[in-house]
Amino acid sequence: MTSYLELFTEHTGRIQALSKIGQIAMEGLGQVAKDSTSPFAPMFKSMAIHLPQLHQNHPAIDMPEYKVVAFMDGLTLIMTVSEVEAYLQDLVVAVLLKHPEKIGKSSFELKSLLELSSIEDVKMLAAQKFASEMLFKKPNEYKKDLISILSLNEGMLSATWPAFVEAKARRDIGVHNGWMVNDIYRAKVREVGLVPTTDIALSVDHPYLHALRVNCVNMMEMLNKHCQSIFG
């Protein structure tokens, strides 16, 4: 089974790699600005044509190509949040495979059980089902599951959880609502004690992504050290 340290290293490594996407886009724009004959120039202009004005999170720079940077920043947010969720899911599964009694009650179709060949397969099925369902719960219920399964103290997530939930909610409106703020976003933000924005739409920029990365890696590092200490 993959160790807790290996899970942490794998997922945080991908998060750090994602941080370079925006830098690559900015470097391309720098070459366009210096040399209009650069092979980057037609690429950025072609991409910008297909992006709405909403993808313009650099209002001080009157260049439509900067919509491409905003678009890449949005994709980076989506992938970063997904990577953190994958880590939490993998971590919960790893703990439940060692301590399946933490799952409590779980129901399956008989057909699914009959297709399995060992008790270890049953444990894996139950652990994956629990971890998958956890991801779709309301923020505070999601947090309660993590506290319960990972044997956390109530305050261990207090510093990092709200910002992660906000980013997760922002990711959701980016994927499903064109980055337009809706009541679902506001409800999730309020649930973790944050004040909802009054903006109609939300964009993503480099400072936001940097703060998010620091927050999420800190949370993941804390969980990694905790699980190594408690579960071995």
N, C-alpha and C positions, 0 to 999 in steps of 0.2 A: 504494500500500500504506500502511496506517496506520503512523505512526511509533512508535518506542518510547515517546516522551514522551506521545503521544496515548493509547496503550494504558494507560500508567501513570495518567494523569489520569482517563481514563474509569472504570477499575476502582476506584481509590482514592476517586474522587468518590462512587461508589455505596456504598462501605463507610462513608464518613463520613455519608452520608444515612441508612444503616441505624441509625446510633448514635442517631438521634432517635426511633426507634420506642418504646423503653422510656421515654424522657422523656415522650412523648405519653401513654402508659398511666399513668404516675405522676401526670401533671397531671390526668388524668381522675379518678383515685382521690382526688386532693386535693379536687376539686370535690365528689365524693360525700361525703367526710368533712365538708365545710363545709355542704353543702346536700343533704339527702336527696331533695329534689324535683328535683334536677338531672337532665337527660335522660340523663346518663351512668349514673346509679344502676341503672336496670333493665337497661341493656346489660351492665354488669359482672356483676351478679348472675346474669343469664341465661347468660353465658359461663362463670361459675364453676361452675354446676351441671353442665356437661358435661366438666369437667376433673377428673382424679383428684387425690387428696391429694398425690401426688408433686410436682405443680406448685405447691408451697408453699415457695418458697425465702426467705420472710421469716417465720421461726418466731416472732420476737419480736412480731409484729403479728398479733393473732388476728382476722383478717378474711378470709373465704373469697375475697373479691374479689382479694386479693393473689395468688391462684393465676393470675389473668389476667396479671399482670405477669411472673411466672415463665414462663408459657406464651409470652408475647411475647419474653422474653429468649432462650428456647430457639429460637424461630423466627429471631431475629436471629443467633444462632450459626450455624444451618444456612445462612442466606443469606450470611453473612460468609465462611465457609469456602468455599462454592461460588463466591463472587466471586474469592477468591484463586486457587482452582483454575482458574477461567476465565482469569485473568490469566496464570498460568504456561503454560497451554495456548496462549493467543494469542501469548505471547512466544516460545515454542519454535517455533511455526509460522512466525512472522515471521523468525526466524533461519534456519530450514531452507529457507525459500523463497530466501534469499540464498546459502545454503551447503548444497544438497541432498546433497552428498557426505558430510556428517556423519551421515546416516541409516544409511549402510552398506547391509546387505542388507535387502530388503523384498519380500514376496511379495503378489501380487494375483491375483484371478480374472481370466481373460482377458476375460470379459464386461465387467467393470468398466473395463478399459483400452480396449476397443473402443468404449465409450460416450463416451470423451473425445475432444476435437477438437484439442488442442494439447499441446505439451510442458509448458507452464505448468500445464495442468490435471493432468498426471501428477505434477508437483512438488507441487501443492497436495494431491492425494489422498494421496501418500506422507507429506507433512508432517503432515497431519491424522490419519492412521492412527497415526503414531509418537506424536504428542502425546496422542491419546486412550488408547492402550494404556499410556502412561507413568503416567497417573492411577491405574491399578488395580494397580500394582506395590507390593511391600512398601516401607516407608519408605526404607530404605537404597538399594534398587535405583532407586527414584524419584529420590532425591538424586543418585545416580551419573549418571543420564540428564541431569539438569539441569546437573551439573558438566561433562559431556562436551559437550553441545550448546551451552551458553552459554559455554564456555571459562572456567569459574570455577576459582579456586584452592580447594583442599580446605577451607580454613578460612573461606571467605567466608560459608558458611551455618551455621557452628557456633553462632553466638549466637542465631539466630532459628528454625532448622529444628525443634528438639525441641518447642518450644511450638506450632508450627503442626501438627506431626504429632499431638500430644496433642489439639488442638482438632478436627482432622480425625477422629480416632478417637472423640472424644466426640460429634461430629456424627453419626457412623455409628450409635452405639448409641442416640442420640436418635431417629433416623429408623427404625431397624430393630429396636430392642430395648427400646423404652419407657424409655430412659435408664437401664436396668439394666446394670451393669458385667458384662462377660463376658470369657472368656479371650482373645478376639481383641483387645479393647481393651488388656488387660494386655500382650499380646505386642508390640503396636505401640509402646506406651509404653516397654517395656523395650528395644526395638530401638534407640531413640534416646537411651538412657542415663538415662531418668527412672525414678523409683520409682513403681510402680502404687499407686493408692489402695486402702485397705482398705474403703472405703465400698461398700455394696451398690448404691446408685443415685447418679447424679451430676446435679446441677441446674446452672443457669447464672444468675449474677447480674450486676449492673452492674459491680462491680470486675473480675470475670473478663473480661467483654466489653471493658472499657476496656484492660486489659493485653493482651488478644489483638489488639485493633485496633492498638495501638502497635507490637506485635511484627510483625504482618503488614505494616503500612505501611512499617516500617523495612526489612523484607526486600524488599518490592517496590521501594522507592526505591533500595536498593543495586543490585538487578538492573537497574533502568532506567538508572542512571548507568553501570553497567558495560557494558551492551549499546550504549549511545550511544557510549561511548568505544572499545569494541573493534570493533563492527560498523558504526558510522557511521549 
